[in-house]
Amino acid sequence: MPALCTFALRRQISTLSTVNLNKTINSFIGNGNLQEARKLFDQSPHLTNVVSWNSLIAGYFKHNLIQQAEYLFDKMPHRDVVSWNTMLSGYRNANNPEKVYRCFLDMNRCGDMRPNELTFAVSISSFLHLYYKHLIPQLHGIVLCLGISLNVFVGSALMRGYVDLDDYRGLARVFDEILDKDVTPWNVLILGYMKFGCTSEAQRAFDMMPMRNYFTWSTLINGYIENKKLNEARFVFDKMSEKDVVSWTAMIRGYVQYGEFMKALKLFKLMLNSGSRPNHFTFSTVLDACAGYSAVLVGNQVHACILKSGFPLDVVLLTSLLDMYAKCGDIEVAFCIFESIPARNLVAWNSIIGGYARHGLAERAMQEFERMLKSGIRPDEITFINLVYACGHGGLVEDGERIFNSMVTEYGLKAEMEHYACMVDLYGRAGQLEKAEKLIDGMPFKPDVVVWGALLGACGLHSCLELGEIAANGIYTLEHDHPAVYSVLSKIYGDKGVCSDITGLDKLMKKWRATKQKAGSWIESPSIN
């Protein structure tokens, strides 16, 4: 046999053996048997090629064995772009942008390796963290300098980067640079426009899309909701030919988010009539609507729906049920549900403490707080709002002061506006108006309407005219037509017997363009059936 033919045959046999070796290694890796894959790799050094090395490195990353992957990569006799991309992807999946950054730099410094589209897609998607966002425009510039065409993956990653950078022009520029646009970059464009508050541009992009998916519709609906345009969101929602549970839940959640509880409940009824099956998030959102509307009868029906649906009552649903019953006035049922939660989280503890606080049961709220601490749960800012509120409504001034101070000294939490408002309310209910005034004067930020309102309410309760006028003026500077100002000041003037000042008050209110508070009532929706 001629020598040339013999060499070709041997090379063919070697190539076939290398292919079989790589298939076997990948099979071991796919089955999670990395030890056998590595043993075969070590026993066949004459058959391994760059594919073998890349496969084993990817296997190590898949099983979170990062040090082994790094060791193998450092020993590689030859690397291709796939080798570098494997390392970059591994670091990204391990949520380590620092190592992605270092690896990207090393790749470019080696001089003989040109990054490809995947290199940039992986790197850009790794740098969407606050500390690394400034790298996005730099990577965009490198892409343009290398003459790499922006495909869907690279372009969409860059667009998300510019959205995070709040760069409106960068987002639109990258979109125009993408050659073949499928639904993904369109979705990112709509998402970005909505984030920037450009709802008209988002709608125009939506109308121009050659094709759409569920995510597109949901992005548009959620965008309108986040921009407080519920009517536009509902209009888009109604245009959907097929609605999934995500879109139903998004629209219901939008109504709940802005206090349109009755609309949320009516939409849930439409969802049930349409045959769509709610999920955990839907039920949780609807229970929030029941809580906000104090619709205990509807809440009972939703509770029954959950039980009939066969959903396991996890901590999320149980906490939503607990919160609903507590806010609807049935604190004992709320407590029974709380006791049935096997693994109580902070949200559950806050719900039961807040429930007792709203019912004026300060002692029970404090008892649950002590139980929470003994269970190992650390309180947060909401916990202390509930506790100070409970102390205020229970007349426990000293306990409220102790709780308020411990928030900073023992738990390192910062007192926010809500905490100060609760403390002003606590002092006001107890008639300690001087302490309330002193607390407001010592606040690290300017008081808002809620803080002034708490002081004004306390002045109305104790007929304190001087402080009442100060509080009313504080409210006016922030909100000119607040309706409570007239009624509270009228009461104070009446209690003081200063009837002549009522006319002056009317003139003052006209100057402020404030309105009298109107009476109101509500009737609970009878059923969702």
Secondary structure, 3 states (H helix, E strand, C coil): CCHHHHHHHHHHHHHHHHHHHHHHHHHHHHCCCHHHHHHHHHHCCCCCCHHHHHHHHHHHHHCCCHHHHHHHHHHCCCCCHHHHHHHHHHHHHCCCHHHHHHHHHHHHHCCCCCCCHHHHHHHHHHCCCHHHCCHHHHHHHHHHHHCCCCCHHHHHHHHHHHHHCCCHHHHHHHHHHCCCCCHHHHHHHHHHHHHCCCHHHHHHHHHHCCCCCHHHHHHHHHHHHHCCCHHHHHHHHHHCCCCCHHHHHHHHHHHHHCCCHHHHHHHHHHHHHHCCCCCHHHHHHHHHHHHHHCCHHHHHHHHHHHHHHCCCCCHHHHHHHHHHHHHCCCHHHHHHHHHHCCCCCHHHHHHHHHHHHHCCCHHHHHHHHHHHHHCCCCCCHHHHHHHHHHHHHHCCHHHHHHHHHHHHHCCCCCCCHHHHHHHHHHHHHCCCHHHHHHHHHCCCCCCCHHHHHHHHHHHHHHCCHHHHHHHHHHHHHHCCCCCHHHHHHHHHHHHHCCCHHHHHHHHHHHHHCCCCCCCCCCCCCCCCC
